[in-house]
Amino acid sequence: MKSAKRAVIVAMALAAGCGAPGATSRRLKPEVQAPPEAWAGVASIAVLPPDNWTLDAGLEFITWYRAVAHEILREKGYRVTPLVDVNRFFLKRGYNMAGEAVNHSTPELAKHFGVDAVLIWAITSKDPKLMFSLEKADGTPLWCTGEVLLSLKYVAVTGGSYQGRDAEIAMALGEILRHMPSKS
């Protein structure tokens, strides 16, 4: 009974992509745009859960953000590792924070998921800000945003600790990922 309860808690934490400030996390790179030739052969991407440095984004919205990111990447022509496969990876290792993926290099993650690149991202600070880093299976940075302060204004009735800014985060995902190159 105790282990089943723990598994449910771990699954909920994974779905939320939660992590405490100062928790183990991968430092994302400043803004990078690799030349087109570096993107050769990149057809599939594994999207890790966001490293949530804020503790403010609600579980239901983190799940929504992940689904939005997957759909945007599919629309850009990439094959995306199913969310359930990424969740199983974390559960199998007993990880309960997205930042614990730092225990694995990008080449290890890419090999495990059988993909050409890995998208690592974070929700940082109380503002909030988003950061993205797409790395090729060999660890080469292809596309990194640095920290992006949300500036989109979109009115929607939502809940969560950001009191309505959750919709702004989802809209920002679309705006930020729109700038990532499509599969050639």
N, C-alpha and C positions, 0 to 999 in steps of 0.2 A: 504494500500500500504506500509506504514511504517513498519507494523508488518511482512509483507511478506519479505521485504528486510532484516529485522533483522533475520528472520528465516533462510534465505539463508546464511547470514554471520555466524551465529551460526553453521549451518550444515558444512560449509567449514572449520571452525575452529576445529570442532570435528573430521572431517576426517583427518585433519592435526595433531591432537593430540597436538596442540600448547600450550605453556605456557611460560610466561616471566620468566627470571631469578629471583629467590626470590618469585615466585608465590606460592600459596598454593600447597603443594605436600606431598606425603607420603614418608617418609624416608625409603629407601629400606635397607634390612639387608645385613650384610657381608656374605661371602660364607657359605652356609649350604647345607648339603646333609643328609636328614632324613633317618633313617634305613628303609629297605623294609617293615616292618610291619606298619609303619606310612602311607604308600601309599595305604594300603588296602582300597578298596571301591572307590578309585579315578578313575572314568571313564569319567567324563565330566569336561570341563574347560571353563570358560569365560575369554577371553583375553581383557583387557582394552586397550584403545589407549595409546601409549607411552606418558609419561610426557616429553615433549620436552623442556629441560632447555636451549637449544642453540639458538632458534629462527632461526637457519640456515638451517635445513632440509626442503626441499620443500614439499608442499602439495602432489604432485603426488608421491613422494617417500615414505612419511609416509603411504599413502594408500597402496603402494606396499609392504612395510615392514609388515604391518598388514596382508595382504594376504599371504605373505611368512610364517609368524609365524603360521597362521591358518593351512596351508597345512602341515607344518612340524609336528604339533601336531596331525593332522589327521593321518598322516603316522605312527606316534608312537602308534596309536590305540585309541586315545581319541576322544570323541564327543566334538565338539567345538561350543559354542554359536555363531549363525550367527552375522556377523559384523553389520548388519542392526538393530538387537535387541539391541546391545550395544549402537549404535548411538542414537536410540530412547530413551534409558534410559537417556542419557545426554541431549537430546533435550527437553524431557518432564520436566526436572528439571531446564531448562534454563542455564545449564552449557556451557561455551564456552572454557574451558581449561580442558585437561585430568586430571590435578592435582586436580580438584575440586571433584574427586571421594573420596578424603580424608575425605569428609563429611560423608562417609558411612564406617562402619567397614567391614572387610572381611566377617564375618557371614551374615551381611545384604546384601552385594552384591551377595554372593553365594545363599542366599534364593531368592532374586529377580530373578536371572537368572536360578534358579533350577539346580545348578551345584554342583559338589563335591569340586572344587577348583577354585581359581581366580589367573590369571597370571597378575601381575603388572610389568610394565617395564618403563625404562626411557632412554632417550638419553641425556647424560650430557656433560658438558664442551665443549670447542672449539676444542678438539682433534679429533674427538669426542670419547666418551666412551659409552658403553651400560651397563645397569644393569637390572637384572631380579629377580623377587621374586614370587615363586609359593606358595600360602598359601591354606591349606585345609579349608573347609567351617567353621571349628571351630576356625580358626585363626592360627593353627599350621603351622610354616614354614616347607615346604617340600624340596624346592630346591631354593637356592638363589646364585647368582653369585658374588655379590659385583660388583665393577666397573671393566669392562673389556675394556682395551685399544685396539683399533682395530689394528691388525697387519697383517691381510691378505692382500695380494697384488693380485688384479685382474684387468685386463685392460678392460675397457668398455667405450664407448662413452656415457656420460650422462651429464645432466645439473645440476642446483642447486648451492647453495652457497658453497658447499664443492668442487666444480670444479672437479668432477670425483670421489669423495669419496663416493657418494651415492651408487654406486655399491658395494663398499667395505663394507658398512653397511649391505646391503642385504646379502652379502656372509657371514659376521660375524654372522648374525642371524642364518643361517644354521649351522655354526660351533658351536656356543654357545648352541643352542637348541638341537643339536645332543647329548650333554652330559646329557640332562634331561632323566631320566629313562622312558622307554616305559611303556604303560599300561600292567599290569600283568594279 
